[in-house]
Every structure is written in C-alpha cells, then in structure tokens.
Amino acid sequence: MNRTLLFLFSSLSLFACTTTKEDTSGSRTSKTPVAHNTVVECILYDGMKKTSPQLVTITAGTEVQVTDTVDYYFMKARVTKDGKTYDGYMQRQCFGNRN
C-alpha cells in the first residue's frame, strides 16, 4: 500500500512539473521604442564598450529612440542623422537623470 501511494504521489508530482508552462514571451519584447532627447554630446557605439567602433556623434538635444535598456551603463538606441538611421548603443549618462 505504501509503495502504491509513493508511486502515485511521485507520478503526479512529475506530471505536474512537466505540464507547467513558462511564459518566456515577456512584456519587455513587445514595448515600442521610447523617444528621449540627449542632454550632452554623445557617441553611438557599435557595441557596449567605450572601445567599440563609433557609429556617429550625437549633439545635445537630438532625439533618440531608446529600444532597450540593455545594461547598467548602456542603452540600445536608434538615431536618425542626415537622413540615415543608425542602430547602436549609447551611455545612459547621455540622457541625464530619469525619475
């Protein structure tokens, strides 16, 4: 009797674990870009390091589309300058304090 109950309980536990579905879609991926204006002159980088290749220099007051808050120091951004669109990474300090 104890073996039967133990088997039944372990089978139900295993079944419950395999049928749960994780929501991996997340709300973060469905957000649209948010427009921000830079407060200082900044550089749009190709990667998330200051040593990464520079794509374009952005003057203060330029509108930037922030597409993701990737890192503590960098944000993924899209900038249009001289009719050309650039995608890259900018430092958070370019936007000042956001509360």
MARBA-3410 file (N, C-alpha, C, O; in Angstrom, 1 decimal):
99
0.8,-1.2,0.0,0.0,0.0,0.0,0.9,1.3,0.0,0.6,2.2,-0.7 ~ 1.9,1.3,0.8,2.8,2.4,0.9,3.5,2.7,-0.4,3.7,3.8,-0.9 ~ 4.0,1.6,-1.0,4.6,1.7,-2.3,3.7,2.2,-3.4,4.1,3.0,-4.2 ~ 2.5,1.8,-3.4,1.5,2.3,-4.3,1.2,3.8,-4.2,1.2,4.5,-5.1 ~ 1.1,4.2,-2.9,0.9,5.7,-2.7,2.1,6.5,-3.0,2.0,7.6,-3.6
3.3,5.9,-2.7,4.5,6.6,-3.1,4.7,6.8,-4.6,5.0,7.8,-5.1 ~ 4.4,5.7,-5.3,4.5,5.7,-6.7,3.4,6.7,-7.3,3.8,7.5,-8.2 ~ 2.2,6.7,-6.8,1.2,7.6,-7.3,1.5,9.0,-7.0,1.4,9.9,-7.9 ~ 2.0,9.3,-5.8,2.4,10.7,-5.5,3.6,11.2,-6.4,3.5,12.3,-6.8 ~ 4.6,10.3,-6.5,5.7,10.8,-7.4,5.3,10.9,-8.8,5.9,11.8,-9.5
4.4,10.1,-9.3,4.0,10.2,-10.7,3.2,11.5,-10.9,3.4,12.2,-11.9 ~ 2.3,11.8,-9.9,1.6,13.1,-10.0,2.5,14.3,-9.9,2.3,15.3,-10.6 ~ 3.5,14.2,-9.1,4.4,15.3,-9.0,5.2,15.6,-10.3,5.4,16.7,-10.7 ~ 5.7,14.5,-10.8,6.4,14.6,-12.1,5.5,15.1,-13.2,5.9,15.9,-14.0 ~ 4.2,14.6,-13.3,3.3,15.1,-14.3,3.0,16.6,-14.1,2.9,17.3,-15.1
2.9,17.0,-12.8,2.6,18.5,-12.6,3.8,19.3,-13.0,3.6,20.4,-13.5 ~ 5.0,18.8,-12.8,6.2,19.6,-13.2,6.3,19.7,-14.7,6.8,20.7,-15.2 ~ 6.0,18.7,-15.4,6.1,18.7,-16.9,5.0,19.4,-17.6,5.2,19.8,-18.8 ~ 3.9,19.7,-17.0,2.8,20.3,-17.6,2.8,21.8,-17.4,2.0,22.5,-18.1 ~ 3.6,22.3,-16.5,3.6,23.8,-16.2,4.3,24.4,-17.4,5.3,24.0,-17.9
3.7,25.6,-17.8,4.3,26.3,-19.0,4.9,27.6,-18.5,4.2,28.3,-17.7 ~ 6.1,27.8,-18.9,6.7,29.1,-18.5,6.4,30.1,-19.6,6.4,29.8,-20.8 ~ 6.1,31.3,-19.1,5.9,32.4,-20.1,7.2,33.1,-20.4,7.7,33.9,-19.7 ~ 7.8,32.7,-21.5,9.0,33.3,-22.0,8.9,34.4,-22.9,9.9,35.0,-23.3 ~ 7.7,34.8,-23.3,7.5,35.9,-24.2,7.8,37.2,-23.6,8.3,38.1,-24.3
7.5,37.4,-22.3,7.8,38.6,-21.6,7.2,39.9,-22.2,7.1,39.9,-23.4 ~ 6.9,40.8,-21.4,6.3,42.1,-21.9,7.4,43.0,-22.4,7.1,43.9,-23.1 ~ 8.6,42.7,-22.1,9.7,43.6,-22.5,9.9,43.6,-24.0,10.3,44.6,-24.5 ~ 9.7,42.5,-24.6,9.9,42.4,-26.1,8.8,43.1,-26.9,9.1,43.5,-28.0 ~ 7.7,43.4,-26.3,6.6,44.0,-27.0,6.5,45.5,-26.9,5.7,46.1,-27.5
7.4,46.1,-26.1,7.4,47.5,-26.0,8.0,48.2,-27.2,8.9,47.7,-27.9 ~ 7.4,49.3,-27.5,7.9,50.1,-28.6,9.0,51.1,-28.2,9.1,51.3,-27.0 ~ 9.8,51.5,-29.1,10.9,52.5,-28.7,10.3,53.7,-28.1,9.3,54.2,-28.4 ~ 11.1,54.3,-27.1,10.7,55.5,-26.4,11.6,56.6,-26.8,12.9,56.4,-26.8 ~ 11.1,57.8,-27.2,11.9,58.9,-27.6,12.4,59.7,-26.4,11.7,60.0,-25.4
13.7,60.0,-26.4,14.4,60.8,-25.4,15.3,61.8,-26.1,15.8,61.5,-27.2 ~ 15.5,62.9,-25.5,16.5,63.9,-26.0,17.7,63.8,-25.2,17.7,63.7,-24.0 ~ 18.9,63.8,-25.9,20.2,63.8,-25.2,20.4,65.2,-24.6,19.9,66.2,-25.1 ~ 21.1,65.1,-23.4,21.4,66.4,-22.7,22.8,66.9,-22.9,23.2,68.0,-22.7 ~ 23.7,66.0,-23.4,25.1,66.3,-23.7,25.4,65.7,-25.1,24.7,64.8,-25.6
26.6,66.1,-25.6,27.0,65.4,-26.8,27.5,64.0,-26.5,28.2,63.8,-25.6 ~ 27.0,63.1,-27.3,27.3,61.6,-27.0,27.7,60.9,-28.3,27.6,61.4,-29.4 ~ 28.2,59.7,-28.1,28.6,58.9,-29.2,27.7,57.6,-29.3,27.4,57.0,-28.2 ~ 27.3,57.2,-30.5,26.6,56.0,-30.7,27.6,54.9,-31.0,28.3,55.0,-32.1 ~ 27.7,53.9,-30.2,28.7,52.9,-30.4,28.2,51.7,-31.0,26.9,51.4,-31.0
29.0,50.9,-31.7,28.6,49.6,-32.3,28.5,48.5,-31.3,27.8,47.5,-31.5 ~ 29.1,48.6,-30.1,29.0,47.6,-29.1,28.8,48.3,-27.7,28.7,49.5,-27.6 ~ 28.8,47.5,-26.7,28.6,48.0,-25.3,29.9,48.3,-24.6,30.0,48.0,-23.4 ~ 30.9,48.8,-25.3,32.2,49.2,-24.6,32.6,50.5,-25.2,32.3,50.8,-26.4 ~ 33.3,51.3,-24.5,33.8,52.6,-25.0,34.9,52.4,-26.0,35.2,53.3,-26.8
35.4,51.2,-26.1,36.4,50.9,-27.1,35.8,50.4,-28.4,36.5,50.1,-29.4 ~ 34.5,50.2,-28.4,33.8,49.7,-29.6,33.9,50.8,-30.7,34.0,52.0,-30.4 ~ 33.7,50.4,-32.0,33.7,51.3,-33.1,32.6,52.4,-32.9,31.5,52.0,-32.5 ~ 32.9,53.6,-33.2,31.9,54.7,-33.1,31.1,54.8,-34.4,31.7,54.9,-35.5 ~ 29.8,54.8,-34.3,29.0,54.9,-35.5,28.7,56.4,-35.9,28.9,56.8,-37.0
28.3,57.2,-34.9,28.0,58.6,-35.1,28.1,59.4,-33.8,27.8,58.8,-32.8 ~ 28.4,60.7,-33.9,28.4,61.5,-32.8,27.1,62.3,-32.8,26.7,62.8,-33.8 ~ 26.5,62.4,-31.6,25.1,63.0,-31.5,25.3,64.2,-30.6,25.8,64.2,-29.5 ~ 24.7,65.3,-31.2,24.8,66.6,-30.4,23.7,66.6,-29.3,22.8,65.9,-29.4 ~ 23.9,67.5,-28.4,22.9,67.7,-27.3,21.6,68.1,-27.9,21.5,69.0,-28.8
20.5,67.6,-27.4,19.2,68.0,-27.8,18.6,67.1,-28.9,17.5,67.3,-29.4 ~ 19.4,66.1,-29.4,19.0,65.3,-30.5,18.0,64.2,-30.0,18.2,63.7,-28.9 ~ 17.0,64.0,-30.7,16.0,62.9,-30.3,16.6,61.5,-30.6,17.0,61.3,-31.8 ~ 16.5,60.7,-29.7,17.0,59.3,-29.8,15.9,58.3,-29.4,15.2,58.6,-28.4 ~ 15.7,57.3,-30.2,14.7,56.2,-29.9,15.4,55.2,-29.1,16.3,54.4,-29.6
15.1,55.1,-27.8,15.7,54.0,-26.9,14.8,52.8,-27.1,13.6,52.7,-26.9 ~ 15.5,51.7,-27.6,14.8,50.5,-27.9,14.9,49.4,-26.8,14.1,48.5,-26.7 ~ 15.9,49.5,-25.9,16.1,48.6,-24.9,17.1,49.1,-23.8,18.0,49.8,-24.2 ~ 16.8,48.8,-22.6,17.7,49.2,-21.5,18.6,48.0,-21.2,18.3,47.2,-20.3 ~ 19.6,47.8,-22.0,20.4,46.6,-22.0,21.2,46.4,-20.8,21.3,45.2,-20.3
21.8,47.4,-20.2,22.8,47.3,-19.3,22.8,48.4,-18.3,22.0,49.4,-18.5 ~ 23.5,48.3,-17.2,23.6,49.4,-16.3,24.2,50.7,-16.9,23.8,51.8,-16.5 ~ 25.1,50.5,-17.8,25.8,51.7,-18.4,25.3,52.0,-19.8,25.4,53.2,-20.2 ~ 24.8,51.1,-20.5,24.4,51.3,-21.9,22.9,51.1,-22.2,22.3,50.2,-21.5 ~ 22.4,51.8,-23.2,21.1,51.6,-23.7,21.1,51.3,-25.2,21.9,52.0,-25.9
20.3,50.4,-25.7,20.3,50.2,-27.1,19.4,51.3,-27.7,18.3,51.6,-27.2 ~ 19.9,51.9,-28.8,19.3,53.1,-29.3,19.3,53.2,-30.8,20.1,52.5,-31.5 ~ 18.3,53.9,-31.4,18.2,54.2,-32.8,18.2,55.7,-33.0,17.5,56.4,-32.4 ~ 19.1,56.1,-33.9,19.2,57.5,-34.2,19.2,57.8,-35.7,19.7,57.0,-36.5 ~ 18.5,58.8,-36.1,18.4,59.2,-37.5,19.2,60.5,-37.6,18.9,61.5,-37.0
20.3,60.5,-38.4,21.1,61.7,-38.6,21.4,61.8,-40.1,21.9,60.9,-40.7 ~ 21.2,63.0,-40.7,21.5,63.3,-42.1,20.7,62.3,-43.0,21.2,61.9,-44.0 ~ 19.5,61.9,-42.6,18.7,61.0,-43.4,19.0,59.5,-43.3,18.4,58.7,-44.0 ~ 20.0,59.2,-42.5,20.4,57.8,-42.3,20.1,57.3,-40.9,20.3,58.1,-39.9 ~ 19.6,56.1,-40.8,19.3,55.6,-39.5,20.4,54.7,-39.0,20.9,53.8,-39.7
20.8,54.9,-37.7,21.9,54.1,-37.1,21.3,53.4,-35.9,20.5,53.9,-35.1 ~ 21.7,52.1,-35.7,21.3,51.3,-34.5,22.6,51.0,-33.8,23.6,50.5,-34.4 ~ 22.6,51.3,-32.5,23.8,51.0,-31.7,23.5,51.2,-30.2,22.4,51.0,-29.7 ~ 24.6,51.5,-29.4,24.5,51.6,-28.0,25.0,53.0,-27.5,26.0,53.5,-28.1 ~ 24.3,53.5,-26.6,24.7,54.8,-26.0,24.8,54.7,-24.5,24.1,53.8,-23.9
25.6,55.5,-23.9,25.7,55.5,-22.5,24.5,56.2,-21.9,23.9,57.1,-22.4 ~ 24.1,55.7,-20.7,23.0,56.2,-20.0,23.1,57.7,-19.6,22.2,58.5,-19.5 ~ 24.4,58.1,-19.4,24.6,59.5,-18.9,24.2,60.5,-20.0,24.1,61.7,-19.7 ~ 24.0,60.1,-21.2,23.6,61.0,-22.3,22.3,61.6,-22.1,21.9,62.6,-22.6 ~ 21.4,60.9,-21.3,20.1,61.3,-21.1,19.8,62.0,-19.7,18.6,62.4,-19.5
20.8,62.1,-18.9,20.6,62.8,-17.6,19.8,61.8,-16.7,19.6,60.7,-17.0 ~ 19.4,62.3,-15.5,18.6,61.5,-14.6,17.2,61.4,-15.0,16.5,62.4,-15.3 ~ 16.7,60.2,-15.0,15.3,59.9,-15.3,14.6,59.3,-14.1,15.0,58.2,-13.6 ~ 13.7,60.0,-13.5,13.0,59.5,-12.3,11.6,59.0,-12.6,10.9,58.5,-11.7
END
